[in-house]
Amino acid sequence: MPRNDRLPTLLAVTVEDAHTIRVTWANGAQEVVDLSPTLHRFRLYAPLRADPDLFHDLRLEDDGATLVWRDGRIDMPADAIWDLARETMDNAE
């Protein structure tokens, strides 16, 4: 299924520290995003909370639409990361 060009797309991602990543979006913008709110909200992410090495073992899939850990068994869509980044910005003001 073709991706909607309006959905956020990730070009690159690196781990900054515990539960925080630096992302580069398709438009070239970079930002640091704390994934803690989502990681602590959903049971699916419990392994990432418990194992720092696993959190560091991430990659992009689906042409930048998804962040994936552990052979695809744990993932997070780029739009969820986008939303977290917007929430953080809104709360900082």
PyRosetta script that sets phi, psi and omega in degrees:
from pyrosetta import init, pose_from_sequence

init()
pose = pose_from_sequence("MPRNDRLPTLLAVTVEDAHTIRVTWANGAQEVVDLSPTLHRFRLYAPLRADPDLFHDLRLEDDGATLVWRDGRIDMPADAIWDLARETMDNAE")
pose.set_psi(1, 129.8)
pose.set_omega(1, -179.6)
pose.set_phi(2, -68.3)
pose.set_psi(2, 145.8)
pose.set_omega(2, 178.8)
pose.set_phi(3, -78.4)
pose.set_psi(3, 145.3)
pose.set_omega(3, 172.8)
pose.set_phi(4, -75.3)
pose.set_psi(4, 123.0)
pose.set_omega(4, -176.8)
pose.set_phi(5, -63.5)
pose.set_psi(5, -14.9)
pose.set_omega(5, 179.1)
pose.set_phi(6, -82.9)
pose.set_psi(6, -13.7)
pose.set_omega(6, 177.7)
pose.set_phi(7, -74.5)
pose.set_psi(7, 143.0)
pose.set_omega(7, 178.5)
pose.set_phi(8, -61.7)
pose.set_psi(8, 139.0)
pose.set_omega(8, 179.0)
pose.set_phi(9, -127.4)
pose.set_psi(9, 133.5)
pose.set_omega(9, 179.2)
pose.set_phi(10, -92.7)
pose.set_psi(10, 135.4)
pose.set_omega(10, 173.9)
pose.set_phi(11, -97.0)
pose.set_psi(11, -33.5)
pose.set_omega(11, -178.2)
pose.set_phi(12, -155.3)
pose.set_psi(12, 154.7)
pose.set_omega(12, 177.1)
pose.set_phi(13, -149.8)
pose.set_psi(13, 138.8)
pose.set_omega(13, 174.4)
pose.set_phi(14, -138.1)
pose.set_psi(14, 154.7)
pose.set_omega(14, 178.0)
pose.set_phi(15, -83.5)
pose.set_psi(15, 129.9)
pose.set_omega(15, 175.8)
pose.set_phi(16, -88.8)
pose.set_psi(16, -54.3)
pose.set_omega(16, 174.3)
pose.set_phi(17, -163.2)
pose.set_psi(17, -162.4)
pose.set_omega(17, -175.0)
pose.set_phi(18, -53.2)
pose.set_psi(18, 112.7)
pose.set_omega(18, 174.5)
pose.set_phi(19, 68.7)
pose.set_psi(19, 12.5)
pose.set_omega(19, -179.6)
pose.set_phi(20, -120.7)
pose.set_psi(20, 134.9)
pose.set_omega(20, 179.7)
pose.set_phi(21, -125.3)
pose.set_psi(21, 156.2)
pose.set_omega(21, 170.2)
pose.set_phi(22, -107.1)
pose.set_psi(22, 126.1)
pose.set_omega(22, -178.9)
pose.set_phi(23, -116.5)
pose.set_psi(23, 149.6)
pose.set_omega(23, 169.2)
pose.set_phi(24, -117.6)
pose.set_psi(24, 121.9)
pose.set_omega(24, -178.9)
pose.set_phi(25, -86.0)
pose.set_psi(25, 165.6)
pose.set_omega(25, -178.4)
pose.set_phi(26, -57.7)
pose.set_psi(26, -28.9)
pose.set_omega(26, 179.9)
pose.set_phi(27, -82.6)
pose.set_psi(27, 2.3)
pose.set_omega(27, 178.5)
pose.set_phi(28, 93.2)
pose.set_psi(28, -12.6)
pose.set_omega(28, 178.9)
pose.set_phi(29, -66.6)
pose.set_psi(29, 142.9)
pose.set_omega(29, 176.4)
pose.set_phi(30, -120.2)
pose.set_psi(30, 146.6)
pose.set_omega(30, 174.2)
pose.set_phi(31, -157.6)
pose.set_psi(31, 157.0)
pose.set_omega(31, 176.2)
pose.set_phi(32, -96.9)
pose.set_psi(32, 130.8)
pose.set_omega(32, -175.9)
pose.set_phi(33, -126.0)
pose.set_psi(33, 126.1)
pose.set_omega(33, 175.6)
pose.set_phi(34, -87.4)
pose.set_psi(34, 115.6)
pose.set_omega(34, -179.0)
pose.set_phi(35, -86.0)
pose.set_psi(35, -1.3)
pose.set_omega(35, -175.8)
pose.set_phi(36, -50.5)
pose.set_psi(36, -45.5)
pose.set_omega(36, -178.8)
pose.set_phi(37, -55.9)
pose.set_psi(37, -41.2)
pose.set_omega(37, 179.4)
pose.set_phi(38, -76.9)
pose.set_psi(38, -40.7)
pose.set_omega(38, -179.3)
pose.set_phi(39, -62.0)
pose.set_psi(39, -32.4)
pose.set_omega(39, -180.0)
pose.set_phi(40, -89.4)
pose.set_psi(40, -11.1)
pose.set_omega(40, -177.7)
pose.set_phi(41, -87.4)
pose.set_psi(41, -29.3)
pose.set_omega(41, -171.8)
pose.set_phi(42, -121.5)
pose.set_psi(42, 134.0)
pose.set_omega(42, -179.8)
pose.set_phi(43, -59.7)
pose.set_psi(43, -31.7)
pose.set_omega(43, 178.5)
pose.set_phi(44, -51.1)
pose.set_psi(44, -34.5)
pose.set_omega(44, -175.4)
pose.set_phi(45, -91.9)
pose.set_psi(45, 5.4)
pose.set_omega(45, 179.7)
pose.set_phi(46, -53.8)
pose.set_psi(46, -41.7)
pose.set_omega(46, 178.3)
pose.set_phi(47, -60.7)
pose.set_psi(47, -32.5)
pose.set_omega(47, 178.8)
pose.set_phi(48, -71.9)
pose.set_psi(48, -32.7)
pose.set_omega(48, 176.7)
pose.set_phi(49, -69.5)
pose.set_psi(49, -36.4)
pose.set_omega(49, -172.8)
pose.set_phi(50, -86.0)
pose.set_psi(50, -22.2)
pose.set_omega(50, -171.6)
pose.set_phi(51, -129.6)
pose.set_psi(51, 97.7)
pose.set_omega(51, -179.8)
pose.set_phi(52, -58.5)
pose.set_psi(52, -34.3)
pose.set_omega(52, 178.5)
pose.set_phi(53, -64.4)
pose.set_psi(53, -39.1)
pose.set_omega(53, 177.5)
pose.set_phi(54, -64.5)
pose.set_psi(54, -40.8)
pose.set_omega(54, 178.9)
pose.set_phi(55, -59.0)
pose.set_psi(55, -36.0)
pose.set_omega(55, -179.8)
pose.set_phi(56, -74.3)
pose.set_psi(56, -15.4)
pose.set_omega(56, -177.7)
pose.set_phi(57, -92.7)
pose.set_psi(57, 73.2)
pose.set_omega(57, -176.5)
pose.set_phi(58, -124.5)
pose.set_psi(58, 160.8)
pose.set_omega(58, 177.2)
pose.set_phi(59, -156.7)
pose.set_psi(59, 166.7)
pose.set_omega(59, 176.6)
pose.set_phi(60, -96.1)
pose.set_psi(60, 144.8)
pose.set_omega(60, 174.4)
pose.set_phi(61, -139.0)
pose.set_psi(61, 176.0)
pose.set_omega(61, 177.1)
pose.set_phi(62, 55.3)
pose.set_psi(62, 45.3)
pose.set_omega(62, 179.0)
pose.set_phi(63, 54.5)
pose.set_psi(63, 38.3)
pose.set_omega(63, 177.1)
pose.set_phi(64, 87.1)
pose.set_psi(64, 8.2)
pose.set_omega(64, -179.3)
pose.set_phi(65, -86.8)
pose.set_psi(65, -14.1)
pose.set_omega(65, -173.4)
pose.set_phi(66, -143.3)
pose.set_psi(66, 137.2)
pose.set_omega(66, 171.1)
pose.set_phi(67, -98.2)
pose.set_psi(67, 130.7)
pose.set_omega(67, -171.4)
pose.set_phi(68, -128.8)
pose.set_psi(68, 140.2)
pose.set_omega(68, 172.6)
pose.set_phi(69, -122.3)
pose.set_psi(69, 156.2)
pose.set_omega(69, 172.1)
pose.set_phi(70, 46.9)
pose.set_psi(70, 67.5)
pose.set_omega(70, 175.3)
pose.set_phi(71, 52.0)
pose.set_psi(71, 33.9)
pose.set_omega(71, 175.5)
pose.set_phi(72, 83.5)
pose.set_psi(72, 1.0)
pose.set_omega(72, 179.7)
pose.set_phi(73, -75.6)
pose.set_psi(73, -20.3)
pose.set_omega(73, 175.9)
pose.set_phi(74, -128.3)
pose.set_psi(74, 129.2)
pose.set_omega(74, 179.4)
pose.set_phi(75, -146.9)
pose.set_psi(75, 167.0)
pose.set_omega(75, 177.8)
pose.set_phi(76, -146.2)
pose.set_psi(76, 127.4)
pose.set_omega(76, -179.8)
pose.set_phi(77, -71.5)
pose.set_psi(77, 149.8)
pose.set_omega(77, -179.7)
pose.set_phi(78, -58.7)
pose.set_psi(78, -34.3)
pose.set_omega(78, -179.5)
pose.set_phi(79, -67.2)
pose.set_psi(79, -29.4)
pose.set_omega(79, 175.3)
pose.set_phi(80, -68.7)
pose.set_psi(80, -38.0)
pose.set_omega(80, 177.4)
pose.set_phi(81, -66.7)
pose.set_psi(81, -41.2)
pose.set_omega(81, 176.8)
pose.set_phi(82, -58.6)
pose.set_psi(82, -47.4)
pose.set_omega(82, 179.8)
pose.set_phi(83, -60.7)
pose.set_psi(83, -43.2)
pose.set_omega(83, 178.0)
pose.set_phi(84, -61.0)
pose.set_psi(84, -41.1)
pose.set_omega(84, 179.0)
pose.set_phi(85, -63.7)
pose.set_psi(85, -40.0)
pose.set_omega(85, 178.9)
pose.set_phi(86, -67.7)
pose.set_psi(86, -41.0)
pose.set_omega(86, 178.6)
pose.set_phi(87, -61.5)
pose.set_psi(87, -42.8)
pose.set_omega(87, 180.0)
pose.set_phi(88, -62.5)
pose.set_psi(88, -43.5)
pose.set_omega(88, 179.2)
pose.set_phi(89, -63.9)
pose.set_psi(89, -42.7)
pose.set_omega(89, 180.0)
pose.set_phi(90, -64.0)
pose.set_psi(90, -39.0)
pose.set_omega(90, -178.7)
pose.set_phi(91, -74.1)
pose.set_psi(91, -21.9)
pose.set_omega(91, -178.3)
pose.set_phi(92, -78.1)
pose.set_psi(92, -19.5)
pose.set_omega(92, -177.0)
pose.set_phi(93, -82.1)
pose.dump_pdb("model.pdb")
